[in-house]
Amino acid sequence: MGEIQLVVLKKENMEHIKAPNLVNYDNATIFLAGSIEMGVAEQWQERVVKMFEGTGWTILNPRRDDWDNSWKQSLEDERFVEQVNWELRGLENCEYAIVYFSPETKAPITLLELGLLSQNDTAKVIVVCPEGFYRKGNVDVVCRRYDILQAKTLEQAVEIIKASNNVSL
Protein backbone atom coordinates (compact mmCIF):
# COMPACT_ATOMS: atom_id res chain seq x y z
CA MET A 1 0.00 0.00 0.00
CA GLY A 2 2.91 2.36 0.71
CA GLU A 3 4.12 1.94 -2.91
CA ILE A 4 0.73 2.97 -4.30
CA GLN A 5 0.73 6.12 -2.18
CA LEU A 6 4.26 6.93 -3.32
CA VAL A 7 3.23 6.61 -6.98
CA VAL A 8 0.16 8.80 -6.41
CA LEU A 9 2.26 11.46 -4.70
CA LYS A 10 4.75 11.43 -7.57
CA LYS A 11 1.98 11.79 -10.15
CA GLU A 12 0.61 14.83 -8.37
CA ASN A 13 3.95 16.64 -8.27
CA MET A 14 5.23 18.33 -11.37
CA GLU A 15 9.00 18.79 -11.49
CA HIS A 16 10.56 21.81 -13.22
CA ILE A 17 14.21 21.32 -14.17
CA LYS A 18 16.22 24.16 -15.68
CA ALA A 19 19.50 23.76 -17.51
CA PRO A 20 22.11 22.64 -16.56
CA ASN A 21 20.63 20.55 -13.70
CA LEU A 22 20.60 16.76 -13.84
CA VAL A 23 17.55 15.03 -15.28
CA ASN A 24 16.13 11.59 -14.49
CA TYR A 25 14.88 10.44 -17.88
CA ASP A 26 12.97 7.56 -16.27
CA ASN A 27 10.26 10.12 -15.51
CA ALA A 28 7.88 11.37 -18.21
CA THR A 29 9.48 14.51 -19.59
CA ILE A 30 8.41 17.47 -21.69
CA PHE A 31 11.13 19.57 -23.32
CA LEU A 32 10.36 23.26 -23.86
CA ALA A 33 12.05 24.13 -27.15
CA GLY A 34 11.53 27.59 -28.47
CA SER A 35 12.35 31.26 -28.61
CA ILE A 36 14.61 32.44 -25.80
CA GLU A 37 16.23 35.56 -27.28
CA MET A 38 17.02 37.52 -24.12
CA GLY A 39 15.21 40.82 -23.89
CA VAL A 40 13.07 40.03 -26.94
CA ALA A 41 11.16 36.80 -26.31
CA GLU A 42 8.59 36.67 -23.54
CA GLN A 43 9.37 34.15 -20.82
CA TRP A 44 6.73 31.78 -22.18
CA GLN A 45 8.35 28.82 -20.45
CA GLU A 46 7.15 30.06 -17.05
CA ARG A 47 3.57 30.24 -18.37
CA VAL A 48 3.78 26.65 -19.59
CA VAL A 49 5.29 25.41 -16.31
CA LYS A 50 2.37 26.95 -14.39
CA MET A 51 -0.09 25.17 -16.69
CA PHE A 52 1.46 21.81 -15.77
CA GLU A 53 1.28 22.31 -11.99
CA GLY A 54 -0.45 19.38 -10.30
CA THR A 55 0.56 16.90 -12.99
CA GLY A 56 3.21 14.20 -12.88
CA TRP A 57 5.32 15.60 -15.66
CA THR A 58 8.96 16.61 -15.49
CA ILE A 59 9.39 19.85 -17.44
CA LEU A 60 12.80 20.49 -19.00
CA ASN A 61 13.43 24.20 -19.40
CA PRO A 62 16.60 25.29 -21.24
CA ARG A 63 16.22 28.91 -20.06
CA ARG A 64 18.84 28.97 -17.35
CA ASP A 65 18.98 31.44 -14.49
CA ASP A 66 22.73 31.98 -14.70
CA TRP A 67 23.09 32.53 -18.47
CA ASP A 68 25.83 35.00 -19.27
CA ASN A 69 25.93 36.69 -22.69
CA SER A 70 29.70 36.90 -22.45
CA TRP A 71 30.00 33.13 -22.97
CA LYS A 72 31.56 32.36 -26.32
CA GLN A 73 29.46 30.19 -28.60
CA SER A 74 32.43 27.95 -29.14
CA LEU A 75 33.73 24.48 -28.30
CA GLU A 76 36.36 26.24 -26.21
CA ASP A 77 33.75 27.57 -23.75
CA GLU A 78 32.84 24.66 -21.47
CA ARG A 79 29.74 26.43 -20.09
CA PHE A 80 28.34 26.91 -23.58
CA VAL A 81 29.10 23.31 -24.54
CA GLU A 82 27.45 22.11 -21.32
CA GLN A 83 24.29 24.10 -22.20
CA VAL A 84 24.07 22.79 -25.76
CA ASN A 85 24.67 19.20 -24.65
CA TRP A 86 21.99 19.52 -21.93
CA GLU A 87 19.53 20.68 -24.58
CA LEU A 88 20.49 17.93 -27.04
CA ARG A 89 20.06 15.24 -24.34
CA GLY A 90 16.66 16.68 -23.51
CA LEU A 91 15.58 16.67 -27.14
CA GLU A 92 16.82 13.10 -27.61
CA ASN A 93 15.18 11.71 -24.46
CA CYS A 94 11.94 13.63 -23.97
CA GLU A 95 8.53 12.06 -24.31
CA TYR A 96 6.98 15.31 -25.57
CA ALA A 97 8.43 18.52 -26.94
CA ILE A 98 6.60 21.81 -27.18
CA VAL A 99 8.27 23.95 -29.84
CA TYR A 100 7.27 27.61 -29.68
CA PHE A 101 8.19 30.27 -32.25
CA SER A 102 7.62 33.74 -30.82
CA PRO A 103 6.73 36.15 -33.66
CA GLU A 104 9.06 38.81 -32.20
CA THR A 105 12.13 36.60 -32.61
CA LYS A 106 14.26 34.96 -35.29
CA ALA A 107 14.77 31.76 -33.24
CA PRO A 108 17.50 30.11 -35.33
CA ILE A 109 18.20 27.50 -32.64
CA THR A 110 14.49 26.68 -32.43
CA LEU A 111 14.46 26.06 -36.18
CA LEU A 112 17.45 23.76 -35.70
CA GLU A 113 15.67 21.97 -32.84
CA LEU A 114 12.56 21.46 -34.98
CA GLY A 115 14.76 19.87 -37.64
CA LEU A 116 16.26 17.51 -35.09
CA LEU A 117 12.87 16.67 -33.59
CA SER A 118 11.39 15.96 -37.02
CA GLN A 119 13.81 13.02 -37.18
CA ASN A 120 13.14 11.80 -33.60
CA ASP A 121 11.07 8.61 -33.64
CA THR A 122 10.18 8.65 -29.96
CA ALA A 123 9.21 12.22 -29.03
CA LYS A 124 5.71 13.50 -29.64
CA VAL A 125 6.21 17.02 -30.96
CA ILE A 126 3.69 19.85 -30.79
CA VAL A 127 4.58 23.07 -32.60
CA VAL A 128 3.11 26.49 -31.86
CA CYS A 129 3.98 28.94 -34.63
CA PRO A 130 1.71 32.01 -34.56
CA GLU A 131 1.03 34.26 -37.51
CA GLY A 132 3.78 36.84 -37.78
CA PHE A 133 6.73 34.47 -37.29
CA TYR A 134 9.00 35.34 -40.20
CA ARG A 135 9.50 31.71 -41.29
CA LYS A 136 6.02 30.39 -40.51
CA GLY A 137 5.69 28.98 -44.03
CA ASN A 138 8.84 26.89 -43.60
CA VAL A 139 7.66 25.64 -40.22
CA ASP A 140 4.24 24.74 -41.62
CA VAL A 141 5.77 22.76 -44.50
CA VAL A 142 8.10 20.82 -42.17
CA CYS A 143 5.20 20.02 -39.85
CA ARG A 144 3.05 18.78 -42.71
CA ARG A 145 5.84 16.75 -44.31
CA TYR A 146 6.85 15.02 -41.06
CA ASP A 147 3.31 14.77 -39.65
CA ILE A 148 4.08 17.03 -36.68
CA LEU A 149 1.07 18.27 -34.75
CA GLN A 150 0.54 22.04 -34.66
CA ALA A 151 -1.40 23.89 -31.97
CA LYS A 152 -2.69 27.44 -32.31
CA THR A 153 -1.61 28.46 -28.77
CA LEU A 154 0.60 27.31 -25.93
CA GLU A 155 -2.54 26.64 -23.92
CA GLN A 156 -3.83 24.30 -26.62
CA ALA A 157 -0.47 22.48 -26.76
CA VAL A 158 -0.56 21.92 -23.00
CA GLU A 159 -4.16 20.66 -23.17
CA ILE A 160 -3.19 18.14 -25.85
CA ILE A 161 -0.50 16.72 -23.58
CA LYS A 162 -2.73 16.76 -20.51
CA ALA A 163 -5.37 14.84 -22.45
CA SER A 164 -2.86 12.07 -23.14
CA ASN A 165 -3.11 9.00 -20.94
CA ASN A 166 0.25 9.74 -19.32
CA VAL A 167 -0.82 12.46 -16.91
CA SER A 168 -2.97 12.61 -13.82
CA LEU A 169 -5.55 15.38 -14.06
C-alpha positions as CSV (number, residue, x, y, z in Angstrom):
1,M,0.0,0.0,0.0
2,G,2.9,2.4,0.7
3,E,4.1,1.9,-2.9
4,I,0.7,3.0,-4.3
5,Q,0.7,6.1,-2.2
6,L,4.3,6.9,-3.3
7,V,3.2,6.6,-7.0
8,V,0.2,8.8,-6.4
9,L,2.3,11.5,-4.7
10,K,4.8,11.4,-7.6
11,K,2.0,11.8,-10.1
12,E,0.6,14.8,-8.4
13,N,3.9,16.6,-8.3
14,M,5.2,18.3,-11.4
15,E,9.0,18.8,-11.5
16,H,10.6,21.8,-13.2
17,I,14.2,21.3,-14.2
18,K,16.2,24.2,-15.7
19,A,19.5,23.8,-17.5
20,P,22.1,22.6,-16.6
21,N,20.6,20.5,-13.7
22,L,20.6,16.8,-13.8
23,V,17.5,15.0,-15.3
24,N,16.1,11.6,-14.5
25,Y,14.9,10.4,-17.9
26,D,13.0,7.6,-16.3
27,N,10.3,10.1,-15.5
28,A,7.9,11.4,-18.2
29,T,9.5,14.5,-19.6
30,I,8.4,17.5,-21.7
31,F,11.1,19.6,-23.3
32,L,10.4,23.3,-23.9
33,A,12.1,24.1,-27.1
34,G,11.5,27.6,-28.5
35,S,12.3,31.3,-28.6
36,I,14.6,32.4,-25.8
37,E,16.2,35.6,-27.3
38,M,17.0,37.5,-24.1
39,G,15.2,40.8,-23.9
40,V,13.1,40.0,-26.9
41,A,11.2,36.8,-26.3
42,E,8.6,36.7,-23.5
43,Q,9.4,34.1,-20.8
44,W,6.7,31.8,-22.2
45,Q,8.4,28.8,-20.5
46,E,7.1,30.1,-17.1
47,R,3.6,30.2,-18.4
48,V,3.8,26.6,-19.6
49,V,5.3,25.4,-16.3
50,K,2.4,27.0,-14.4
51,M,-0.1,25.2,-16.7
52,F,1.5,21.8,-15.8
53,E,1.3,22.3,-12.0
54,G,-0.4,19.4,-10.3
55,T,0.6,16.9,-13.0
56,G,3.2,14.2,-12.9
57,W,5.3,15.6,-15.7
58,T,9.0,16.6,-15.5
59,I,9.4,19.8,-17.4
60,L,12.8,20.5,-19.0
61,N,13.4,24.2,-19.4
62,P,16.6,25.3,-21.2
63,R,16.2,28.9,-20.1
64,R,18.8,29.0,-17.3
65,D,19.0,31.4,-14.5
66,D,22.7,32.0,-14.7
67,W,23.1,32.5,-18.5
68,D,25.8,35.0,-19.3
69,N,25.9,36.7,-22.7
70,S,29.7,36.9,-22.4
71,W,30.0,33.1,-23.0
72,K,31.6,32.4,-26.3
73,Q,29.5,30.2,-28.6
74,S,32.4,27.9,-29.1
75,L,33.7,24.5,-28.3
76,E,36.4,26.2,-26.2
77,D,33.8,27.6,-23.8
78,E,32.8,24.7,-21.5
79,R,29.7,26.4,-20.1
80,F,28.3,26.9,-23.6
81,V,29.1,23.3,-24.5
82,E,27.4,22.1,-21.3
83,Q,24.3,24.1,-22.2
84,V,24.1,22.8,-25.8
85,N,24.7,19.2,-24.6
86,W,22.0,19.5,-21.9
87,E,19.5,20.7,-24.6
88,L,20.5,17.9,-27.0
89,R,20.1,15.2,-24.3
90,G,16.7,16.7,-23.5
91,L,15.6,16.7,-27.1
92,E,16.8,13.1,-27.6
93,N,15.2,11.7,-24.5
94,C,11.9,13.6,-24.0
95,E,8.5,12.1,-24.3
96,Y,7.0,15.3,-25.6
97,A,8.4,18.5,-26.9
98,I,6.6,21.8,-27.2
99,V,8.3,23.9,-29.8
100,Y,7.3,27.6,-29.7
101,F,8.2,30.3,-32.2
102,S,7.6,33.7,-30.8
103,P,6.7,36.2,-33.7
104,E,9.1,38.8,-32.2
105,T,12.1,36.6,-32.6
106,K,14.3,35.0,-35.3
107,A,14.8,31.8,-33.2
108,P,17.5,30.1,-35.3
109,I,18.2,27.5,-32.6
110,T,14.5,26.7,-32.4
111,L,14.5,26.1,-36.2
112,L,17.5,23.8,-35.7
113,E,15.7,22.0,-32.8
114,L,12.6,21.5,-35.0
115,G,14.8,19.9,-37.6
116,L,16.3,17.5,-35.1
117,L,12.9,16.7,-33.6
118,S,11.4,16.0,-37.0
119,Q,13.8,13.0,-37.2
120,N,13.1,11.8,-33.6
121,D,11.1,8.6,-33.6
122,T,10.2,8.6,-30.0
123,A,9.2,12.2,-29.0
124,K,5.7,13.5,-29.6
125,V,6.2,17.0,-31.0
126,I,3.7,19.9,-30.8
127,V,4.6,23.1,-32.6
128,V,3.1,26.5,-31.9
129,C,4.0,28.9,-34.6
130,P,1.7,32.0,-34.6
131,E,1.0,34.3,-37.5
132,G,3.8,36.8,-37.8
133,F,6.7,34.5,-37.3
134,Y,9.0,35.3,-40.2
135,R,9.5,31.7,-41.3
136,K,6.0,30.4,-40.5
137,G,5.7,29.0,-44.0
138,N,8.8,26.9,-43.6
139,V,7.7,25.6,-40.2
140,D,4.2,24.7,-41.6
141,V,5.8,22.8,-44.5
142,V,8.1,20.8,-42.2
143,C,5.2,20.0,-39.8
144,R,3.0,18.8,-42.7
145,R,5.8,16.7,-44.3
146,Y,6.8,15.0,-41.1
147,D,3.3,14.8,-39.6
148,I,4.1,17.0,-36.7
149,L,1.1,18.3,-34.8
150,Q,0.5,22.0,-34.7
151,A,-1.4,23.9,-32.0
152,K,-2.7,27.4,-32.3
153,T,-1.6,28.5,-28.8
154,L,0.6,27.3,-25.9
155,E,-2.5,26.6,-23.9
156,Q,-3.8,24.3,-26.6
157,A,-0.5,22.5,-26.8
158,V,-0.6,21.9,-23.0
159,E,-4.2,20.7,-23.2
160,I,-3.2,18.1,-25.9
161,I,-0.5,16.7,-23.6
162,K,-2.7,16.8,-20.5
163,A,-5.4,14.8,-22.5
164,S,-2.9,12.1,-23.1
165,N,-3.1,9.0,-20.9
166,N,0.2,9.7,-19.3
167,V,-0.8,12.5,-16.9
168,S,-3.0,12.6,-13.8
169,L,-5.5,15.4,-14.1
